């Protein structure tokens, strides 16, 4: 991996924060006609606002980083001429946005390596702008994780929970009916062993909420690099740990995230449940 200086990482984090906040302001304006279209299934939707947000992100970042690549949920897919790629989710939680349910975000991360290949990339700076809240989670490698609201930065730290039975855990579900059925079977295995489950609808915010201590843990199968990249970094810089099953890197196969003291037990529980997946 490339060795970047402290000043370079600070600059990348600044770009992530500012571009995420600008895109969040665009999303917040919410036109009357959302221009809804269907993607992988009739429950998996995209809006004109998703496309506009991603276009804005690419334009703003490209002005400052013309050699870097882009990999986004909608159409951004440009190979890098540098070691860095910006991984973008213009609205993480589009169904929540569609219903005006206040849990959706803009996620911006810059990563080293190729985010298209599981295990071959890692985030080094990123931001998750909570659109309805008007706040932004942000981090850079070695710099800690923070929540910025009302102009002030609050340092984040995961909970010290080590007891599954008293842990609040989030998860999510895909759009394909058969996959949702399998995910429900994993949940049936997990739920009796924890305090309770939450389903927010935004993987990026779920990861940040673990970093913030609003949740003790999170797991999900089927999310993509743009869903997790920035939140993964925020979580790890807050003292948390994110892996796939059996210690593999986080990937679309599985993400398991928690504080270091809870992660082993949560990972074992989810891995046992995956036998039914």
Buried (B, 14 or more C-beta within 10 A) or exposed (E): EEEBEEEBBBBBBBBBBBBBBBBBBBBEEEEEEBEEEEBEEEEBBBBEBBBBBBBBBBEBBBEEBEEBBBBBBBEBEBEBEEBBBBBBBBBBBBBBBBEEBEBBBBBBBBBBBBBEEBEEBBBBBBBBBBBBBBBBBBBBBEBBBBBBBEEEEEEBBBBEBBEBEEBBBBBBBBBBEEBBEBBEBBBEBBBEBBBEEBEBBBBBBBBBBBBBBBBBBBBBBBBBBBBBBBBBBBBBBBBBBBBBBEEEBBBBBBBBBBBEBBBBBBBEBBBEBBEEB
